[in-house]
Amino acid sequence: MLTHFDDQGRAHMVDVSDKAVTDRIATAAAWIRMAPETLDLIGEGRAKKGDVLGVARLAGIMGAKKTPDLIPLCHPLAITRVAVDLTLDPDLPGVRIAATVRTTGQTGVEMEALTAASVAALTVYDMVKAVDRGMEIGGLRVTLKDGGKSGRFEAP
């Protein structure tokens, strides 16, 4: 059942006022593939724009907080934690991203986690696009969701 539509098929914000307040958590993942030389540039701290992973981490955190401004039917939430982890992966080659968002509330934080991961990946691209315009972003998905009536989901 798609809950973002009313009886007439019009989009609307879901009424969560009758839902229980519970602890909620979601983790999302993404990756950005690049040339091995670009990965070395990031790992060695030689990017002209500065600390690629540090800036991307902050951008992801900020992205999570801005989710209801970007996704029209998302509820503004009191987020209690956002963690964005970026890991260099020479086998990709590239950067793997995991974003975890927590809240205590009446609706989940999957969209906030997805936004954080995607904004972090976009920021990595922006920071090093001058040397590698062929980077590819992918793998964006929810890997963990817990809390609320629907319970726990973990991606295989």
TORBAGU-144644 format. One record per atom (N, C-alpha, C): chain; x, y, z; atom name. Coordinates in steps of 0.02 Angstrom, whole numbers, plus 50000, padded with zeros to 5 digits. Layout:
<recs>
REC	ch	u	v	w	at
REC	A	X	Y	Z	CA
...
</recs>
This chain:
<recs>
REC	ch	u	v	w	at
REC	A	50042	49941	50000	N
REC	A	50000	50000	50000	CA
REC	A	50044	50062	50000	C
REC	A	50032	50106	49954	N
REC	A	50070	50168	49951	CA
REC	A	50035	50221	49994	C
REC	A	50067	50240	50048	N
REC	A	50034	50284	50097	CA
REC	A	50042	50358	50080	C
REC	A	50080	50375	50029	N
REC	A	50089	50445	50012	CA
REC	A	50035	50471	49965	C
REC	A	49981	50433	49956	N
REC	A	49926	50454	49914	CA
REC	A	49861	50450	49953	C
REC	A	49817	50500	49944	N
REC	A	49752	50499	49978	CA
REC	A	49702	50458	49938	C
REC	A	49638	50458	49959	N
REC	A	49587	50418	49926	CA
REC	A	49574	50438	49854	C
REC	A	49591	50500	49836	N
REC	A	49583	50524	49768	CA
REC	A	49647	50516	49726	C
REC	A	49699	50485	49754	N
REC	A	49761	50475	49718	CA
REC	A	49808	50535	49718	C
REC	A	49794	50584	49760	N
REC	A	49837	50643	49765	CA
REC	A	49892	50632	49816	C
REC	A	49952	50656	49801	N
REC	A	50007	50651	49848	CA
REC	A	49993	50693	49910	C
REC	A	50012	50666	49968	N
REC	A	50005	50703	50030	CA
REC	A	50057	50677	50080	C
REC	A	50069	50716	50132	N
REC	A	50114	50695	50185	CA
REC	A	50076	50647	50230	C
REC	A	50106	50591	50246	N
REC	A	50075	50540	50288	CA
REC	A	50066	50567	50358	C
REC	A	50007	50555	50387	N
REC	A	49993	50574	50456	CA
REC	A	50023	50522	50503	C
REC	A	50074	50541	50541	N
REC	A	50107	50494	50586	CA
REC	A	50088	50507	50659	C
REC	A	50038	50549	50670	N
REC	A	50022	50569	50739	CA
REC	A	49999	50511	50783	C
REC	A	49971	50458	50754	N
REC	A	49949	50400	50794	CA
REC	A	50003	50347	50801	C
REC	A	50061	50356	50770	N
REC	A	50114	50306	50775	CA
REC	A	50151	50314	50842	C
REC	A	50176	50259	50866	N
REC	A	50213	50259	50929	CA
REC	A	50281	50293	50920	C
REC	A	50303	50328	50971	N
REC	A	50370	50357	50972	CA
REC	A	50418	50302	50991	C
REC	A	50465	50286	50946	N
REC	A	50514	50234	50959	CA
REC	A	50583	50257	50936	C
REC	A	50634	50222	50959	N
REC	A	50701	50234	50934	CA
REC	A	50705	50209	50862	C
REC	A	50733	50249	50818	N
REC	A	50738	50232	50747	CA
REC	A	50810	50239	50725	C
REC	A	50831	50194	50681	N
REC	A	50898	50197	50652	CA
REC	A	50895	50173	50580	C
REC	A	50935	50203	50538	N
REC	A	50942	50179	50469	CA
REC	A	51014	50190	50447	C
REC	A	51039	50143	50408	N
REC	A	51105	50150	50378	CA
REC	A	51097	50141	50302	C
REC	A	51131	50184	50265	N
REC	A	51131	50179	50193	CA
REC	A	51203	50176	50169	C
REC	A	51212	50145	50111	N
REC	A	51279	50138	50082	CA
REC	A	51280	50164	50011	C
REC	A	51338	50184	49989	N
REC	A	51351	50203	49920	CA
REC	A	51425	50195	49908	C
REC	A	51445	50200	49845	N
REC	A	51516	50200	49828	CA
REC	A	51528	50249	49771	C
REC	A	51590	50269	49765	N
REC	A	51612	50309	49708	CA
REC	A	51676	50278	49681	C
REC	A	51671	50254	49619	N
REC	A	51728	50222	49586	CA
REC	A	51767	50274	49548	C
REC	A	51833	50266	49547	N
REC	A	51877	50315	49516	CA
REC	A	51941	50282	49492	C
REC	A	51981	50319	49457	N
REC	A	52047	50294	49436	CA
REC	A	52091	50283	49497	C
REC	A	52134	50232	49495	N
REC	A	52179	50220	49552	CA
REC	A	52220	50281	49571	C
REC	A	52240	50321	49521	N
REC	A	52279	50381	49535	CA
REC	A	52239	50432	49576	C
REC	A	52174	50436	49562	N
REC	A	52131	50482	49599	CA
REC	A	52124	50459	49671	C
REC	A	52117	50394	49681	N
REC	A	52113	50366	49748	CA
REC	A	52177	50381	49787	C
REC	A	52234	50374	49753	N
REC	A	52298	50390	49785	CA
REC	A	52301	50463	49805	C
REC	A	52278	50507	49761	N
REC	A	52276	50579	49775	CA
REC	A	52237	50593	49839	C
REC	A	52179	50561	49845	N
REC	A	52137	50570	49905	CA
REC	A	52172	50542	49967	C
REC	A	52198	50481	49961	N
REC	A	52229	50447	50017	CA
REC	A	52291	50483	50043	C
REC	A	52327	50515	49997	N
REC	A	52388	50550	50016	CA
REC	A	52375	50623	50034	C
REC	A	52313	50645	50031	N
REC	A	52296	50714	50050	CA
REC	A	52321	50766	50001	C
REC	A	52327	50748	49937	N
REC	A	52354	50795	49887	CA
REC	A	52301	50830	49844	C
REC	A	52238	50822	49860	N
REC	A	52186	50856	49820	CA
REC	A	52190	50931	49831	C
REC	A	52186	50968	49776	N
REC	A	52194	51041	49780	CA
REC	A	52140	51075	49822	C
REC	A	52080	51045	49825	N
REC	A	52026	51075	49864	CA
REC	A	52030	51059	49938	C
REC	A	52076	51015	49958	N
REC	A	52085	51001	50029	CA
REC	A	52067	50930	50049	C
REC	A	52046	50922	50110	N
REC	A	52030	50858	50141	CA
REC	A	51966	50830	50113	C
REC	A	51971	50789	50062	N
REC	A	51913	50762	50026	CA
REC	A	51867	50724	50073	C
REC	A	51893	50678	50112	N
REC	A	51851	50637	50154	CA
REC	A	51819	50677	50211	C
REC	A	51856	50724	50239	N
REC	A	51829	50766	50292	CA
REC	A	51773	50811	50268	C
REC	A	51782	50841	50209	N
REC	A	51730	50884	50182	CA
REC	A	51669	50842	50163	C
REC	A	51680	50783	50133	N
REC	A	51624	50740	50114	CA
REC	A	51586	50716	50175	C
REC	A	51621	50702	50230	N
REC	A	51588	50681	50292	CA
REC	A	51541	50737	50317	C
REC	A	51567	50798	50319	N
REC	A	51525	50855	50340	CA
REC	A	51466	50867	50293	C
REC	A	51478	50860	50229	N
REC	A	51425	50870	50180	CA
REC	A	51370	50817	50189	C
REC	A	51389	50755	50203	N
REC	A	51340	50703	50215	CA
REC	A	51298	50718	50277	C
REC	A	51330	50741	50330	N
REC	A	51293	50759	50391	CA
REC	A	51244	50815	50376	C
REC	A	51268	50866	50341	N
REC	A	51224	50922	50324	CA
REC	A	51167	50899	50278	C
REC	A	51182	50853	50232	N
REC	A	51130	50828	50188	CA
REC	A	51074	50793	50226	C
REC	A	51093	50752	50275	N
REC	A	51042	50718	50316	CA
REC	A	50995	50768	50348	C
REC	A	51024	50822	50374	N
REC	A	50984	50873	50408	CA
REC	A	50939	50912	50360	C
REC	A	50956	50914	50296	N
REC	A	50917	50951	50246	CA
REC	A	50867	50907	50207	C
REC	A	50862	50844	50224	N
REC	A	50820	50798	50186	CA
REC	A	50749	50823	50175	C
REC	A	50713	50847	50226	N
REC	A	50645	50870	50212	CA
REC	A	50641	50931	50166	C
REC	A	50696	50966	50157	N
REC	A	50698	51022	50109	CA
REC	A	50706	50997	50038	C
REC	A	50730	50935	50030	N
REC	A	50745	50907	49964	CA
REC	A	50693	50857	49941	C
REC	A	50665	50819	49986	N
REC	A	50616	50766	49970	CA
REC	A	50548	50792	49993	C
REC	A	50503	50807	49947	N
REC	A	50442	50845	49964	CA
REC	A	50399	50817	50020	C
REC	A	50392	50751	50027	N
REC	A	50345	50724	50076	CA
REC	A	50378	50698	50139	C
REC	A	50443	50712	50148	N
REC	A	50478	50690	50209	CA
REC	A	50459	50735	50268	C
REC	A	50451	50704	50325	N
REC	A	50436	50742	50386	CA
REC	A	50501	50773	50413	C
REC	A	50499	50834	50437	N
REC	A	50557	50862	50472	CA
REC	A	50565	50824	50538	C
REC	A	50624	50800	50551	N
REC	A	50636	50758	50610	CA
REC	A	50689	50788	50655	C
REC	A	50684	50773	50718	N
REC	A	50736	50791	50766	CA
REC	A	50788	50734	50764	C
REC	A	50836	50742	50721	N
REC	A	50889	50691	50714	CA
REC	A	50934	50695	50776	C
REC	A	50948	50637	50805	N
REC	A	50990	50636	50865	CA
REC	A	51062	50617	50850	C
REC	A	51074	50586	50791	N
REC	A	51143	50568	50772	CA
REC	A	51147	50556	50698	C
REC	A	51202	50580	50669	N
REC	A	51220	50564	50600	CA
REC	A	51294	50547	50600	C
REC	A	51310	50489	50572	N
REC	A	51381	50469	50564	CA
REC	A	51391	50450	50491	C
REC	A	51442	50478	50461	N
REC	A	51458	50463	50392	CA
REC	A	51530	50437	50390	C
REC	A	51538	50374	50370	N
REC	A	51604	50343	50367	CA
REC	A	51623	50334	50294	C
REC	A	51682	50357	50277	N
REC	A	51709	50350	50209	CA
REC	A	51773	50309	50213	C
REC	A	51775	50255	50174	N
REC	A	51831	50209	50176	CA
REC	A	51862	50202	50106	C
REC	A	51927	50212	50103	N
REC	A	51962	50201	50039	CA
REC	A	51964	50127	50024	C
REC	A	51947	50109	49963	N
REC	A	51945	50039	49942	CA
REC	A	51984	50031	49877	C
REC	A	52046	50009	49881	N
REC	A	52087	50001	49820	CA
REC	A	52060	49948	49772	C
REC	A	52020	49901	49797	N
REC	A	51992	49850	49753	CA
REC	A	51935	49877	49710	C
REC	A	51903	49931	49731	N
REC	A	51848	49960	49692	CA
REC	A	51872	49988	49626	C
REC	A	51921	50026	49615	N
REC	A	51952	50071	49664	CA
REC	A	51906	50132	49676	C
REC	A	51905	50154	49739	N
REC	A	51864	50212	49756	CA
REC	A	51852	50218	49829	C
REC	A	51796	50249	49845	N
REC	A	51778	50263	49914	CA
REC	A	51710	50231	49929	C
REC	A	51706	50194	49983	N
REC	A	51643	50165	50006	CA
REC	A	51616	50210	50062	C
REC	A	51551	50220	50060	N
REC	A	51519	50267	50106	CA
REC	A	51464	50230	50144	C
REC	A	51462	50240	50209	N
REC	A	51408	50216	50252	CA
REC	A	51383	50274	50294	C
REC	A	51319	50287	50292	N
REC	A	51289	50341	50331	CA
REC	A	51236	50313	50377	C
REC	A	51242	50329	50441	N
REC	A	51195	50305	50491	CA
REC	A	51161	50364	50524	C
REC	A	51095	50360	50529	N
REC	A	51055	50413	50558	CA
REC	A	51010	50384	50612	C
REC	A	51005	50420	50669	N
REC	A	50962	50399	50725	CA
REC	A	50914	50455	50743	C
REC	A	50857	50434	50769	N
REC	A	50809	50480	50799	CA
REC	A	50765	50441	50847	C
REC	A	50729	50476	50887	N
REC	A	50674	50448	50926	CA
REC	A	50612	50485	50903	C
REC	A	50567	50449	50871	N
REC	A	50510	50483	50842	CA
REC	A	50458	50435	50815	C
REC	A	50414	50463	50773	N
REC	A	50357	50426	50746	CA
REC	A	50366	50403	50675	C
REC	A	50423	50417	50645	N
REC	A	50436	50394	50577	CA
REC	A	50511	50382	50569	C
REC	A	50528	50341	50519	N
REC	A	50596	50319	50511	CA
REC	A	50642	50369	50478	C
REC	A	50706	50351	50475	N
REC	A	50758	50396	50450	CA
REC	A	50795	50367	50389	C
REC	A	50761	50324	50351	N
REC	A	50793	50295	50292	CA
REC	A	50811	50349	50241	C
REC	A	50766	50396	50230	N
REC	A	50779	50448	50179	CA
REC	A	50838	50492	50200	C
REC	A	50844	50505	50265	N
REC	A	50899	50546	50289	CA
REC	A	50966	50509	50279	C
REC	A	50967	50444	50291	N
REC	A	51027	50405	50281	CA
REC	A	51046	50402	50207	C
REC	A	50996	50391	50164	N
REC	A	51009	50390	50092	CA
REC	A	51034	50457	50067	C
REC	A	51005	50511	50092	N
REC	A	51028	50578	50072	CA
REC	A	51099	50590	50095	C
REC	A	51115	50571	50156	N
REC	A	51183	50580	50182	CA
REC	A	51234	50544	50139	C
REC	A	51219	50481	50122	N
REC	A	51267	50442	50081	CA
REC	A	51275	50472	50012	C
REC	A	51219	50492	49982	N
REC	A	51224	50519	49914	CA
REC	A	51259	50587	49912	C
REC	A	51246	50630	49961	N
REC	A	51279	50695	49963	CA
REC	A	51354	50687	49976	C
REC	A	51372	50640	50018	N
REC	A	51443	50626	50030	CA
REC	A	51477	50604	49965	C
REC	A	51445	50559	49928	N
REC	A	51474	50536	49864	CA
REC	A	51479	50594	49814	C
REC	A	51428	50635	49809	N
REC	A	51430	50692	49764	CA
REC	A	51486	50741	49783	C
REC	A	51498	50748	49847	N
REC	A	51551	50793	49870	CA
REC	A	51620	50766	49853	C
REC	A	51630	50700	49860	N
REC	A	51693	50671	49837	CA
REC	A	51704	50687	49764	C
REC	A	51651	50677	49724	N
REC	A	51656	50692	49652	CA
REC	A	51676	50765	49642	C
REC	A	51642	50810	49676	N
REC	A	51656	50882	49667	CA
REC	A	51728	50899	49686	C
REC	A	51753	50867	49738	N
REC	A	51820	50884	49764	CA
REC	A	51876	50864	49716	C
REC	A	51865	50811	49676	N
REC	A	51920	50787	49633	CA
REC	A	51900	50781	49559	C
REC	A	51845	50812	49539	N
REC	A	51823	50807	49469	CA
REC	A	51872	50839	49421	C
REC	A	51913	50885	49443	N
REC	A	51962	50917	49399	CA
REC	A	52013	50867	49373	C
REC	A	52025	50813	49410	N
REC	A	52075	50763	49389	CA
REC	A	52043	50698	49363	C
REC	A	51977	50689	49376	N
REC	A	51946	50626	49356	CA
REC	A	51871	50636	49344	C
REC	A	51853	50657	49284	N
REC	A	51782	50668	49268	CA
REC	A	51745	50603	49254	C
REC	A	51781	50548	49250	N
REC	A	51750	50484	49235	CA
REC	A	51728	50444	49295	C
REC	A	51727	50475	49354	N
REC	A	51706	50439	49414	CA
REC	A	51634	50416	49407	C
REC	A	51618	50361	49441	N
REC	A	51550	50333	49439	CA
REC	A	51525	50325	49510	C
REC	A	51464	50348	49524	N
REC	A	51433	50341	49589	CA
REC	A	51380	50286	49583	C
REC	A	51377	50241	49632	N
REC	A	51328	50188	49630	CA
REC	A	51317	50155	49697	C
REC	A	51276	50101	49694	N
REC	A	51265	50060	49753	CA
REC	A	51224	50092	49808	C
REC	A	51188	50146	49793	N
REC	A	51150	50181	49845	CA
REC	A	51092	50137	49867	C
REC	A	51091	50120	49931	N
REC	A	51037	50077	49957	CA
REC	A	51035	50080	50033	C
REC	A	50978	50062	50060	N
REC	A	50971	50055	50132	CA
REC	A	50998	49987	50151	C
REC	A	51043	49985	50199	N
REC	A	51072	49922	50222	CA
REC	A	51045	49901	50290	C
REC	A	51017	49948	50327	N
REC	A	50988	49933	50392	CA
REC	A	50932	49982	50407	C
REC	A	50877	49957	50433	N
REC	A	50823	49999	50458	CA
REC	A	50795	49964	50518	C
REC	A	50787	50000	50574	N
REC	A	50759	49969	50633	CA
REC	A	50718	50020	50671	C
REC	A	50667	49995	50706	N
REC	A	50622	50037	50745	CA
REC	A	50555	50045	50710	C
REC	A	50505	50055	50749	N
REC	A	50438	50064	50721	CA
REC	A	50401	49999	50711	C
REC	A	50341	50005	50685	N
REC	A	50296	49948	50678	CA
REC	A	50322	49894	50631	C
REC	A	50357	49915	50578	N
REC	A	50380	49866	50528	CA
REC	A	50441	49828	50550	C
REC	A	50472	49847	50605	N
REC	A	50527	49808	50633	CA
REC	A	50594	49820	50598	C
REC	A	50634	49768	50599	N
REC	A	50703	49772	50575	CA
REC	A	50710	49746	50504	C
REC	A	50750	49782	50465	N
REC	A	50769	49760	50398	CA
REC	A	50844	49764	50393	C
REC	A	50875	49711	50369	N
REC	A	50947	49712	50354	CA
REC	A	50956	49686	50284	C
REC	A	50991	49723	50242	N
REC	A	51004	49701	50174	CA
REC	A	51049	49640	50175	C
REC	A	51037	49594	50128	N
REC	A	51080	49534	50126	CA
REC	A	51152	49551	50107	C
</recs>
